[in-house]
Amino acid sequence: QGWCRGMSFDVPILVDLIRDIQRLNGVSENELDTFKLEPCKFWNQRDIRTRIEALLLVRDMTTCPLPKGTLDGFVAHDSIHDCAKDILMMKYALRYAMGLEDAPSEEECDPLSLPTKR
């Protein structure tokens, strides 16, 4: 499975990059085919936001409150940090859903795990 935050951003960008590499390697426009080169086929692509919503049973709750200190050192918009944060959110959402752990109160919550206004 391949996980991303929104199906209309990361995956299409990756497919476009694969297509650009094919062009650079001399593949003609009518022979471009990314299917065999894609690391994750469309039927195995999953959305992180939907997973968090489903686990927490709250519509439009696409982030998961993490315990204070969990994201110390986090760098926003760094691809590795963003990926690690999303993995942590899915893991904690599962723990909360299974009753293995209670979600932190607002005072005990890491501020970087709370939704931001756009």
C-alpha atoms as an extended CHARMM CRD file, in Angstrom:
* protein
*
       118  EXT
         1         1  GLN       CA              0.0000000000        0.0000000000        0.0000000000  PROA      1               0.0000000000
         2         2  GLY       CA              1.0150000000        3.5750000000       -0.5980000000  PROA      2               0.0000000000
         3         3  TRP       CA             -0.2260000000        6.2280000000        1.7960000000  PROA      3               0.0000000000
         4         4  CYS       CA             -0.4730000000        9.9550000000        1.1050000000  PROA      4               0.0000000000
         5         5  ARG       CA             -2.3360000000       12.9770000000        2.4260000000  PROA      5               0.0000000000
         6         6  GLY       CA             -4.7570000000       13.5460000000       -0.4200000000  PROA      6               0.0000000000
         7         7  MET       CA             -4.9510000000       11.4520000000       -3.5550000000  PROA      7               0.0000000000
         8         8  SER       CA             -4.7860000000       14.3710000000       -5.9780000000  PROA      8               0.0000000000
         9         9  PHE       CA             -1.3590000000       15.7280000000       -5.0230000000  PROA      9               0.0000000000
        10        10  ASP       CA              1.5460000000       13.3650000000       -4.2840000000  PROA      10              0.0000000000
        11        11  VAL       CA              0.6510000000       10.4630000000       -6.5680000000  PROA      11              0.0000000000
        12        12  PRO       CA             -0.0500000000       12.5400000000       -9.7100000000  PROA      12              0.0000000000
        13        13  ILE       CA              3.1860000000       14.4830000000       -9.1620000000  PROA      13              0.0000000000
        14        14  LEU       CA              5.1090000000       11.2010000000       -8.9200000000  PROA      14              0.0000000000
        15        15  VAL       CA              3.4620000000        9.8630000000      -12.0890000000  PROA      15              0.0000000000
        16        16  ASP       CA              4.3370000000       13.0970000000      -13.9160000000  PROA      16              0.0000000000
        17        17  LEU       CA              7.9700000000       12.7240000000      -12.8150000000  PROA      17              0.0000000000
        18        18  ILE       CA              8.0380000000        9.1520000000      -14.1340000000  PROA      18              0.0000000000
        19        19  ARG       CA              6.5860000000       10.3960000000      -17.4210000000  PROA      19              0.0000000000
        20        20  ASP       CA              9.2020000000       13.1870000000      -17.6080000000  PROA      20              0.0000000000
        21        21  ILE       CA             12.0090000000       10.6590000000      -17.0510000000  PROA      21              0.0000000000
        22        22  GLN       CA             10.6030000000        8.4970000000      -19.8510000000  PROA      22              0.0000000000
        23        23  ARG       CA             10.6420000000       11.5340000000      -22.1640000000  PROA      23              0.0000000000
        24        24  LEU       CA             14.2550000000       12.2960000000      -21.1880000000  PROA      24              0.0000000000
        25        25  ASN       CA             15.1130000000        8.6840000000      -22.0390000000  PROA      25              0.0000000000
        26        26  GLY       CA             13.7230000000        9.1710000000      -25.5430000000  PROA      26              0.0000000000
        27        27  VAL       CA             10.3250000000        7.4990000000      -25.1810000000  PROA      27              0.0000000000
        28        28  SER       CA              7.9220000000        9.0280000000      -27.7040000000  PROA      28              0.0000000000
        29        29  GLU       CA              4.6840000000       10.6520000000      -26.5450000000  PROA      29              0.0000000000
        30        30  ASN       CA              2.4740000000        7.9110000000      -27.9730000000  PROA      30              0.0000000000
        31        31  GLU       CA              4.5420000000        5.2190000000      -26.2120000000  PROA      31              0.0000000000
        32        32  LEU       CA              4.6010000000        6.8140000000      -22.7490000000  PROA      32              0.0000000000
        33        33  ASP       CA              3.3860000000        4.3050000000      -20.1740000000  PROA      33              0.0000000000
        34        34  THR       CA              3.9400000000        4.8110000000      -16.4540000000  PROA      34              0.0000000000
        35        35  PHE       CA              1.9120000000        1.8370000000      -15.2320000000  PROA      35              0.0000000000
        36        36  LYS       CA              4.7620000000       -0.6620000000      -14.8690000000  PROA      36              0.0000000000
        37        37  LEU       CA              7.0410000000        1.9420000000      -13.2800000000  PROA      37              0.0000000000
        38        38  GLU       CA              4.6320000000        3.2430000000      -10.6350000000  PROA      38              0.0000000000
        39        39  PRO       CA              5.7120000000        2.0130000000       -7.1820000000  PROA      39              0.0000000000
        40        40  CYS       CA              2.1160000000        1.7090000000       -5.9970000000  PROA      40              0.0000000000
        41        41  LYS       CA             -0.7880000000        0.8180000000       -8.2730000000  PROA      41              0.0000000000
        42        42  PHE       CA             -4.0020000000        2.8320000000       -7.9840000000  PROA      42              0.0000000000
        43        43  TRP       CA             -5.8490000000        0.0100000000       -6.2150000000  PROA      43              0.0000000000
        44        44  ASN       CA             -3.3030000000        0.0600000000       -3.3820000000  PROA      44              0.0000000000
        45        45  GLN       CA             -3.2200000000        3.8310000000       -2.8540000000  PROA      45              0.0000000000
        46        46  ARG       CA             -4.6600000000        4.9940000000        0.4700000000  PROA      46              0.0000000000
        47        47  ASP       CA             -5.4910000000        8.4050000000        1.9290000000  PROA      47              0.0000000000
        48        48  ILE       CA             -4.2270000000        9.2890000000        5.4080000000  PROA      48              0.0000000000
        49        49  ARG       CA             -7.0320000000       11.7830000000        6.0820000000  PROA      49              0.0000000000
        50        50  THR       CA             -9.7170000000        9.1880000000        5.3910000000  PROA      50              0.0000000000
        51        51  ARG       CA             -7.9390000000        6.6700000000        7.6430000000  PROA      51              0.0000000000
        52        52  ILE       CA             -7.7890000000        9.1100000000       10.5650000000  PROA      52              0.0000000000
        53        53  GLU       CA            -11.4530000000       10.0970000000       10.0950000000  PROA      53              0.0000000000
        54        54  ALA       CA            -12.5010000000        6.4440000000       10.0090000000  PROA      54              0.0000000000
        55        55  LEU       CA            -10.5440000000        5.5110000000       13.1330000000  PROA      55              0.0000000000
        56        56  LEU       CA            -11.6190000000        8.5240000000       15.2010000000  PROA      56              0.0000000000
        57        57  LEU       CA            -15.2070000000        8.4350000000       13.8770000000  PROA      57              0.0000000000
        58        58  VAL       CA            -15.2430000000       12.2150000000       13.4530000000  PROA      58              0.0000000000
        59        59  ARG       CA            -16.0290000000       13.7040000000       10.0490000000  PROA      59              0.0000000000
        60        60  ASP       CA            -13.4470000000       16.2510000000        8.8470000000  PROA      60              0.0000000000
        61        61  MET       CA            -11.0310000000       15.4070000000       11.6790000000  PROA      61              0.0000000000
        62        62  THR       CA             -8.0310000000       14.7660000000        9.4700000000  PROA      62              0.0000000000
        63        63  THR       CA             -5.3530000000       15.1830000000       12.1100000000  PROA      63              0.0000000000
        64        64  CYS       CA             -4.9130000000       13.2310000000       15.3060000000  PROA      64              0.0000000000
        65        65  PRO       CA             -3.9980000000       14.8040000000       18.6580000000  PROA      65              0.0000000000
        66        66  LEU       CA             -0.5960000000       13.5560000000       19.7610000000  PROA      66              0.0000000000
        67        67  PRO       CA              0.8490000000       13.6970000000       23.2860000000  PROA      67              0.0000000000
        68        68  LYS       CA              2.8770000000       16.8300000000       24.0450000000  PROA      68              0.0000000000
        69        69  GLY       CA              6.5030000000       16.4140000000       23.0460000000  PROA      69              0.0000000000
        70        70  THR       CA              5.8510000000       13.7940000000       20.3710000000  PROA      70              0.0000000000
        71        71  LEU       CA              6.7440000000       16.2280000000       17.6140000000  PROA      71              0.0000000000
        72        72  ASP       CA              9.7200000000       17.9410000000       19.2680000000  PROA      72              0.0000000000
        73        73  GLY       CA             12.1670000000       18.8260000000       16.4930000000  PROA      73              0.0000000000
        74        74  PHE       CA              9.5060000000       18.4760000000       13.7900000000  PROA      74              0.0000000000
        75        75  VAL       CA             10.1880000000       20.4870000000       10.6120000000  PROA      75              0.0000000000
        76        76  ALA       CA              7.0180000000       21.3610000000        8.6890000000  PROA      76              0.0000000000
        77        77  HSD       CA              7.0480000000       20.7340000000        4.9300000000  PROA      77              0.0000000000
        78        78  ASP       CA             10.1230000000       18.5170000000        5.1630000000  PROA      78              0.0000000000
        79        79  SER       CA              9.0130000000       15.3730000000        3.3260000000  PROA      79              0.0000000000
        80        80  ILE       CA             10.5820000000       12.9430000000        5.8150000000  PROA      80              0.0000000000
        81        81  HSD       CA              9.1870000000       14.8110000000        8.8320000000  PROA      81              0.0000000000
        82        82  ASP       CA              5.7240000000       15.1290000000        7.2370000000  PROA      82              0.0000000000
        83        83  CYS       CA              5.7100000000       11.4000000000        6.4780000000  PROA      83              0.0000000000
        84        84  ALA       CA              6.7890000000       10.5050000000       10.0270000000  PROA      84              0.0000000000
        85        85  LYS       CA              4.1070000000       12.7980000000       11.4810000000  PROA      85              0.0000000000
        86        86  ASP       CA              1.3900000000       11.1510000000        9.3670000000  PROA      86              0.0000000000
        87        87  ILE       CA              2.5540000000        7.6740000000       10.4250000000  PROA      87              0.0000000000
        88        88  LEU       CA              2.4520000000        8.7330000000       14.0790000000  PROA      88              0.0000000000
        89        89  MET       CA             -1.0420000000       10.1720000000       13.6230000000  PROA      89              0.0000000000
        90        90  MET       CA             -2.3350000000        6.9470000000       12.0800000000  PROA      90              0.0000000000
        91        91  LYS       CA             -0.7010000000        4.8280000000       14.8160000000  PROA      91              0.0000000000
        92        92  TYR       CA             -2.0710000000        6.9850000000       17.6410000000  PROA      92              0.0000000000
        93        93  ALA       CA             -5.5420000000        7.1490000000       16.0240000000  PROA      93              0.0000000000
        94        94  LEU       CA             -5.5550000000        3.3340000000       15.9550000000  PROA      94              0.0000000000
        95        95  ARG       CA             -4.4570000000        3.1650000000       19.6150000000  PROA      95              0.0000000000
        96        96  TYR       CA             -7.2380000000        5.5870000000       20.6150000000  PROA      96              0.0000000000
        97        97  ALA       CA             -9.8140000000        3.6790000000       18.5390000000  PROA      97              0.0000000000
        98        98  MET       CA             -8.8380000000        0.3540000000       20.1270000000  PROA      98              0.0000000000
        99        99  GLY       CA             -8.9850000000        1.8120000000       23.6340000000  PROA      99              0.0000000000
       100       100  LEU       CA             -5.2930000000        1.1370000000       24.2500000000  PROA      100             0.0000000000
       101       101  GLU       CA             -4.6880000000        4.7670000000       25.1250000000  PROA      101             0.0000000000
       102       102  ASP       CA             -6.7860000000        7.8720000000       25.7930000000  PROA      102             0.0000000000
       103       103  ALA       CA             -6.3850000000       10.8840000000       23.5450000000  PROA      103             0.0000000000
       104       104  PRO       CA             -4.5480000000       13.7100000000       25.3040000000  PROA      104             0.0000000000
       105       105  SER       CA             -6.4710000000       16.6690000000       26.6950000000  PROA      105             0.0000000000
       106       106  GLU       CA             -5.9870000000       20.0050000000       24.9710000000  PROA      106             0.0000000000
       107       107  GLU       CA             -3.3760000000       20.9700000000       27.5890000000  PROA      107             0.0000000000
       108       108  GLU       CA             -1.4890000000       17.6720000000       27.1090000000  PROA      108             0.0000000000
       109       109  CYS       CA             -1.6430000000       17.8130000000       23.3140000000  PROA      109             0.0000000000
       110       110  ASP       CA              1.3340000000       18.5950000000       21.0940000000  PROA      110             0.0000000000
       111       111  PRO       CA              0.3980000000       21.9020000000       19.3940000000  PROA      111             0.0000000000
       112       112  LEU       CA              1.9490000000       20.7580000000       16.1140000000  PROA      112             0.0000000000
       113       113  SER       CA             -0.5720000000       17.9200000000       15.9230000000  PROA      113             0.0000000000
       114       114  LEU       CA             -3.5820000000       20.2360000000       16.0410000000  PROA      114             0.0000000000
       115       115  PRO       CA             -5.2600000000       21.4010000000       12.8320000000  PROA      115             0.0000000000
       116       116  THR       CA             -4.1440000000       24.7310000000       11.4150000000  PROA      116             0.0000000000
       117       117  LYS       CA             -6.4630000000       27.2780000000        9.8550000000  PROA      117             0.0000000000
       118       118  ARG       CA             -6.0430000000       27.9100000000        6.1320000000  PROA      118             0.0000000000
